[in-house]
Amino acid sequence: MDALGKLCTEGKEAADYLWQVPKDEAMRQKILDLLEQIAVESAKQGRKEMPRICEELKTAAQASASPQQVDILVNGFDRLVHLWQAAKSGLL
């Protein structure tokens, strides 16, 4: 697993954690940091869709804690992981 895959997986785990503790501000900050790193790393690899998804998810991570906001984060990280896997398998 390369650096981008590790970041995406770590972000997905962090977003899943927010289902249990939605008001964990330290975890929200970690998610914002991970999104920034994913955007930078994916841009280095010439990926255009991943930085755009990261920008959308940053908005959700900064919003007040709600089930909808956490759902957006979880689904967004799922998309990032799937995009990374597709690129690694040669589909993209």
C-alpha positions as CSV (number, residue, x, y, z in Angstrom):
1,M,0.0,0.0,0.0
2,D,1.5,3.4,-1.0
3,A,1.3,6.6,1.0
4,L,-2.0,7.7,-0.7
5,G,-3.7,4.4,0.1
6,K,-2.6,4.6,3.7
7,L,-4.0,8.2,4.0
8,C,-7.3,7.2,2.4
9,T,-7.6,4.1,4.7
10,E,-6.7,6.2,7.8
11,G,-9.3,8.8,6.8
12,K,-12.0,6.2,6.4
13,E,-11.2,4.7,9.8
14,A,-11.3,8.2,11.3
15,A,-14.7,9.0,9.7
16,D,-16.1,5.7,10.9
17,Y,-15.0,6.6,14.4
18,L,-17.0,9.8,14.2
19,W,-20.2,7.7,14.1
20,Q,-19.4,6.8,17.7
21,V,-18.1,10.1,18.9
22,P,-19.4,12.8,16.5
23,K,-18.3,15.8,18.7
24,D,-14.6,14.7,18.9
25,E,-12.9,17.9,17.7
26,A,-9.4,16.4,17.7
27,M,-10.6,13.7,15.3
28,R,-12.2,16.3,13.1
29,Q,-8.9,18.2,12.9
30,K,-7.1,14.9,12.1
31,I,-9.6,14.4,9.3
32,L,-9.0,17.9,7.9
33,D,-5.2,17.2,8.1
34,L,-5.6,13.9,6.3
35,L,-7.8,15.5,3.6
36,E,-5.1,18.1,3.0
37,Q,-2.4,15.4,2.7
38,I,-4.6,13.3,0.4
39,A,-5.2,16.3,-1.9
40,V,-1.5,17.0,-2.1
41,E,-0.4,13.4,-2.6
42,S,-3.1,12.7,-5.2
43,A,-2.3,15.9,-7.1
44,K,1.4,14.7,-7.3
45,Q,0.1,11.6,-9.0
46,G,-1.9,13.6,-11.5
47,R,-5.3,12.8,-10.0
48,K,-7.9,15.5,-10.6
49,E,-11.0,14.0,-8.9
50,M,-9.5,13.2,-5.5
51,P,-8.5,16.8,-4.6
52,R,-12.0,17.9,-5.6
53,I,-13.5,15.3,-3.3
54,C,-11.2,16.4,-0.5
55,E,-12.4,20.0,-0.8
56,E,-16.0,18.9,-0.5
57,L,-15.2,16.7,2.5
58,K,-13.4,19.6,4.2
59,T,-16.6,21.5,4.2
60,A,-18.4,18.6,5.9
61,A,-15.6,18.1,8.4
62,Q,-15.9,21.8,9.5
63,A,-19.7,21.7,9.8
64,S,-21.4,21.1,13.1
65,A,-21.6,17.5,14.2
66,S,-24.6,15.7,12.8
67,P,-25.4,12.2,11.4
68,Q,-25.7,13.7,7.9
69,Q,-22.3,15.3,8.2
70,V,-20.7,12.1,9.4
71,D,-22.4,10.2,6.6
72,I,-21.0,12.6,4.0
73,L,-17.5,12.0,5.4
74,V,-17.8,8.2,5.5
75,N,-19.2,8.1,2.0
76,G,-16.5,10.5,0.8
77,F,-13.7,8.5,2.2
78,D,-15.3,5.4,0.7
79,R,-15.1,7.1,-2.7
80,L,-11.5,8.1,-2.2
81,V,-10.5,4.5,-1.2
82,H,-12.3,3.1,-4.3
83,L,-10.7,5.6,-6.6
84,W,-7.3,4.7,-5.1
85,Q,-8.0,1.0,-5.5
86,A,-9.2,1.4,-9.1
87,A,-6.0,3.4,-10.0
88,K,-3.8,0.7,-8.4
89,S,-5.6,-2.1,-10.2
90,G,-5.2,-0.2,-13.6
91,L,-8.8,0.5,-14.1
92,L,-8.1,4.3,-14.1
